[in-house]
Each structure stands twice: as structure tokens, then as C-alpha cells.
Amino acid sequence: MANADLFSLGGETFASRLLLGSAGYPNRGTLLDALKESGTEIVTVAVRRIALSGDGESLPSLLGGSYRLLPNTAGCFTVRDAVLTAHLAREALGTPWLKLELIGDRETLYPDIVQLVQAAEQLVRDGFIVLPYCTDDPVACQRLADVGCAAVMPLASFIGSGRGILNPSTLEHLCSRSAVPVIVDAGIGTASHAALAMELGASAVLANTAVARADHPVLMAAALRDAVRAGRSARLAGRIPERLFADPSSPEIGMIGS
């Protein structure tokens, strides 16, 4: 199915619909093994929380030859900080791709939608391919698409919570009407969450904590890989409608004794 169902994003195509973060792993060896096992082609890196250069091999240089790097503006709380961080990332990493994070509340880590739209609009004008972390509000997502974002990345639940998709009906509605790809971001905790996101119509899933802090990160990476593929296949196949009562799967006409 991979060749017939490529994922288009930012003017490029990818075989995998699973994006992974690079933070929180017990060591770099585990990170590299998990990324490889997941089949991912896009990896996020937090510009403000990693060394872009210096002694030893930096994380971007370690990953850049094998993956499409997606720098993010994690830790930014103002438009000014987000824009400055974005330009730093583009200069340092040589990529216009950007996961735009602009947090409005330190406790919930919810995005500030008003500032997010402002920053996205400015960065799109500056030539960035902007993928904003946002709420699952269809109006907010429409605003972000209208200013030129390449995709929207609504949260499933609180960042790092592992609670999965708290509002499945809202997410399904959002996916059905979005003019840009919907990448479910934040709150994914296990394989079933990723599968459900894809069944609801998401274009892709981004996970970090679910893999990095699993008891066996490499095994969880493989599980998420398979779950995203299964969920996507189920969406394309078209599920049967739910019923209130039993509906026999075998015909009753022609049964012995009838």
C-alpha cells in the first residue's frame, strides 16, 4: 500500500505516515534504533533544547542524513520568540520546515491560538513550511490553513499525558473538512491511539513520549508503525455501520430444517 498511498506534505512525498520526536530517550542508541524500526521519515528536533553544534556530533547532524528534520519552537511563549527561533533553525539546519509551537499556558501546555495564527502568518510570508501545533478546534484550524500552513497538528490530549484522543467526534469532523493534512500531535500513548487517529481520518500521527518513555522504546516504535498502517487501511477500506441490535452474518434462508 505504501507506494499507492504516499503521504504528501510540504511539497514532498513520504511512504510513512508516522512522525517521531527525538526527545526523552534513554540514550542515542535507543533513539536511532527506535527511529529505524518505526519506518519514520520525519523527525522533530527542539531547537531551543539541543546543541546545534559543539563538541561531539550534534543531534541534527546525526539524523539529518537519514531523515527529514522538522525543527520545532518548543519553549516559546510569544510571537517574537517563535519567529526568532524559527529563523535560527532555518539558518542552522538549512531547512524551511518548521513545527510551530507557541504555548499559552505553562501548566496545560495548550497553544495560544491568537498568537499562533499571527506567528504562522508571518512565518509563511518569510518562506517557511509551517506545521502548527494547535487545538482540535475546527475554527482555529481553518484560520491556520487560511494563512498558508502546510498542515495542522491538533492535540489528542495534553502533551505527554498518554491519554489518547479525548474528543474523537471533533477530530473526525475536523479531518473531514480540513483543506490541509491533519497530523494528530500530543497525547498519543500507545498503538491503539494511533490506529484510532488514522481510522478517524487523520493524515498522519506524531508521537514522542509514547516511544521515548516506553519500557521498550524500539518495540513500541514498531507497534506504532503497524498501528498507523492498520488504521489507515481500515479508513480506506470503509468500516461497517454501527447498529443498536444484532445483525446475523450468515443468511437465514436455506438453513437446514427451514
N, C-alpha and C positions, 0 to 999 in steps of 0.2 A: 504493500500500500504506500510505502514511503515515496516512491518515485511518482506515483499518480496523485499524491495528495501533499504536495510541498507546501510549506508554510512561508508566505510572503510577508516580509516586514522590512520597512525602510529601504525599499528598492532592491533587496536581496531575497534569495530563497533558501530555505533550510529544510532538511529532512526531519529534524527533531522538533517537537512542539513542547519540549521541556527545557526551561531555562533554570540555571542553578546559580546561587550565590557562592561566594568564596570565603565567607567569614565564619569564625567559630569552630573550625575543625581542630581536632587534637594535634595535628601536625600536617606538614605539607605533603607528606607521602600519602596520607589518608585522603587528603583533598584531591590529589592527582588521580588516585585510584578510583575515587567516587565519581569524578567528572568523566573519566574514561568509561566506567561501567554504565553511567546514565545515558550515554549517547548524546548528551547535550552538545550544542554548537555555540551557545551564547552564555557567557559567564559574567556576572556583575562583580564589580570591584568598587569599594568605597574609597573615593579619592581622598577624603579628609582623614581617613583612619589607617592608611597604609603608606609605606615608604615607596615613593616612586623611583627613587634611586638611592645610591649609597653603598655601604659595604655589603657584599654578597649579592645574590641575584634577587631582584625585586619581583614581587608577585606579578605585575603586568608583563615583565619580560619573560617570566617563567611560563605564562599562559598564552601570551599574545601570538605565538607561532601556531597554536593549535585551535584557538577559539576566537570567536568574535567577542571582543571585550566590550562590556556595557558599563562604563563608569557611572556611579551614582552620586548624588549630592546629599547622602545621608549626613545628618547632623546640622542641616541648615534650617534656620527658623525665619529668615527674611528673604525677600526677593533679591536684595543686594548680595547676600551671602551665596545664594543659589547660583546667581548669574556669574559671580566671580569664580566660584568653584567649577562651574561648567567650562569656563574659558581656560582655567588652569588645567583641567582634564584634557581638553582638546589639544592644548599646547604640549602637554607632557606625553600623552598617549597617541597623538596623531589621529584621533577619530572624532567625528562629529556626533557619534551616537551618545545618547545620554538618558539615563533613568533619572528623572527629575523628582526628587523628594523635597518637600517643603513642609515641615511639621508645624502644626499649630498648637499642640498640647503635649507637654513632656511626659505626662502620665500615660495617656492612651496612645500616644504617637500617631494620632489622627492627623491627616493632612489639612492644611489651611487652604481651602478651596479658592478663596478670593485671591490670595497671594499666588497660589499655584497657577491660576489662569493668567495672571499678569506676567509671571516669570516665563511661563510656556510661550506666550505670545512674543515676548522679547527674544527668547532664545531661538524660536522658529525664524524670526526675522534675521537673526545672526547666523543662520545656516545650520543649526543643529537638527538632528533627527531626535525628536523629543518623545520619550515614553514616560508619562507621568504616573506616579503612584497616587491613587485617588480613592475616594469613597465609592460605594456602589450606587450612588445617586445618578439616575439616568440624565437629569438636567445638567449636573456638573460634568458628566462625561461628554455630553453634547457640546458644552461650551469648550471643552478641551479639544475636541475634534474640530470645532469650528475655527479655532485659532491655528490649526495646522499640525496638531500632534499626530505622529505616525501610528499610535495605538493608545489605548487607555489601559491602566493597570489597577483595577479596583481591588480593594482588600476583601478577603473572605471573612476575616475576623481580625482581632488585634494581632499586630506584629509579634511573632514568636510564641503565640498562645497555643498553637496546635489544635485549635477548636474546630477547624474546618469551616464550611460555608454556613454562616448563620442565617442568611436570607436567600435561599435557593430560588424562590419565585422571583425576587427582584433581580437576581443575577441573570436568570433565564430571559426575563423581559429585556434587560439591558443588552444581552448578547443578540437578541432577535432584531433589535432596532439600530444597533451601532453601525456607523458607516466605516469604522476603522476596526482593526483587530482588538479583541478583548483578551488581555492576559491576566489571569487571576493571580493576585500577588498578596502575600501576607496571610498567615493563619493556617496554611496547609500543614497538616501534622502527620499524615500517613497516606498510603496508596489510595485508599477508598475516597479520600477527599479530592485527590487529583482526578480520579476517574469520574466522580460526580461533576466536577467543574467542566470537564470535557463533554459529558453527556448533556449538560445544560446549554451547551453551545459555545463555550469559550474556545478561542483560537489556540491558546497555549496556557501553560501554567509555569509560574516561577516559584521555586522553593529554595530555602536556605537552611533554616533551623531544623526542619524535619529530617534533613540528611546529616548536617554537621553534628547534631547532638543526639542522634540515634545511638543505640547501643552498638550497632554495627553499621556505620555510615555507608560503606560500599554496598552492602546488601540492601539497604533502604534506597539507595540510588537506583539500583536495578529494579526494585519494586515500583518506584515512581515512574521509571521509564516504561515499564509494561502497563502500568495503570493508565498513563496518558494515552498510550496506543489503544488500549482496550476501550477507554471512554470515547475516544474519537471514532473508533469503528462502530461502537454502539450508536452514537449520534448519527452517523452516516447511514447505518442500517435502518433506523427508524423503529423505535420501541412500540410495543403493543399498547393500546389504551388501557388505563386502569379501569377496573369495574368494581361495583359495590358487591356483586354476588358471583358465585361460581359460574364458570362457562366451560363445559366439558370439551376437552381437546380431541376426544375420539368421537366419531359420528355415532348417533344412537340408532339410526335407520340401518336395518340389515343385520342387527345383532342376533346371535343365536337365541332362539326362543321367542323372538318378536313376531 
